[in-house]
Amino acid sequence: MSRRQGVGDQELVLLEWVAERGPVSVGEAAREFGEERDLARTTVQTMLERLRRKGHLRRKRRDGVYRYSSPDSPTEVLRKAVGSFVDGALQGAVAPLVAYLAEREEISEKERRELERIVERLGDDRERQEE
């Protein structure tokens, strides 16, 4: 598959919603996603189509209605968004992101432990590469 284009903030929220919800029609997305965000049906439809053209969503016709779905899980959607941010905005450098997280006061104990596990895993991977 070709490399996917990045997504904007609002598109990311919609993409995560579709990944969690499963196949949705434009009408369902407009009612369940768009109304609570004060988005017009046409806006939601445009966003779904834009995400499809960028390669983030699939569209399949069922019973005369297009249904949009994500090929990725919600976790994978977020992982790819972070990767896109690191590759684009940070030009591949992860240190600024890690420094931000280290200085962030709102980080929970659970998140801190997860970050420690990730750093430990990075160390383990590096040691295996050096062998």
N, C-alpha and C positions, 0 to 999 in steps of 0.2 A: 504494500500500500504506500502511496506517496505520503510525504511528510504533511501532517495536518497544520493548517494555519491556526494562529492564536485566536483567543476569544476575549471579548470585553467582559467587564464585571457582570453586567446584567445577563449576558449570554452564558457566563459560567454558572450563575445561579439557576437559570433555566435548564442548562445541560445537566447539572447535578439533580435537579428535580425530575427530569425525564429518566435519568439513570436509576433513580430510586423508585419511581412510579411504574416504569415499564411502558410498553407501547401505548401511545396516546394520540388521539385525533386533535386537530386544531381546536375544535369546539371544546373538548375536555380541557386542553391546556389553557384556553382562554378563560374558562370558568374557574378552574381549580388553581391555576397559577396566576393568570393575568388580572382577574378581578380584585384579588386582595392587594395587588400592587398598582391598581388603577391603570392597567395597560389595556389598550383597545385590542379587540380580536385581531385586527389587521397587523398590529405591532407584534403580537405573539406569533402570528403566522409568518411574518417576515423574519423574525428571529429564528424560528424553527427551520425555515428554508435556508437561511444564511448558515446555520450550524450544519445543515445537511451538505450544502455546497462546499463547506470547509472540511468535510469528512468526519465530523464529530457525531452526526446522527445518520441513521438509516431511515428510509421511508418505504413502506410497503402498502399496496392497496389491498384492503380487505373489505368485502361487502360494499364496494363503491366508495369507501372512505380511506384516505391516506392516514396511516398510523406511523408515528415517529418513535424510534427507539434508539438507545445508545448501545453500541457494541461493547462498551466498557461498564464496569461496576462503578458505583459512586466513589469508592476509594481510588480506583484507577483514574477516574476523571480528575479528581483533585491532585493525584500524583503527577499526571501529565501537565496540569495547569502550573504546578510549582516548577516542574522541569522547564516548561516554556518560559516562565518568568526568569529562572536562573540563567537559561541559555540566552535569552533576549536582553532583559534589563540589566542583568548582572554579568553579561558576556561570559557565562560559564563559571564564574567565581562563586563558590559556596561560602567562603569565609564571611562576607558581609551579612549573609542570611543567618549564619550561626552566631555571629556577634550580636545581631539584633535580638535573636532569641535569648541569648545569655543575659542581655541587659533588660529584657522585658519583665516588668514587675508582675504582670497578670498571669504568668505561667503557673499551671497547677502542678501539684506534686506528681500526679500521674503523668503529665506531659514531660516533666523533668526526668522521671525514671525512664520514659520511652526514649528521650534524647540520649541519655547515658547508655542505654542498650544499643542505640544506633552507632554512637561513637565507638563503643567497645567492638561492635561487629566490623566497623571500618578498620580498626586496628588488627583484628583477626584476619580479615581479608588481605591486608597489606603484608602481614607476616607470611601467609600462604604464598603470596606472589613472589616474595623474596627467597623462598626455599628452592 
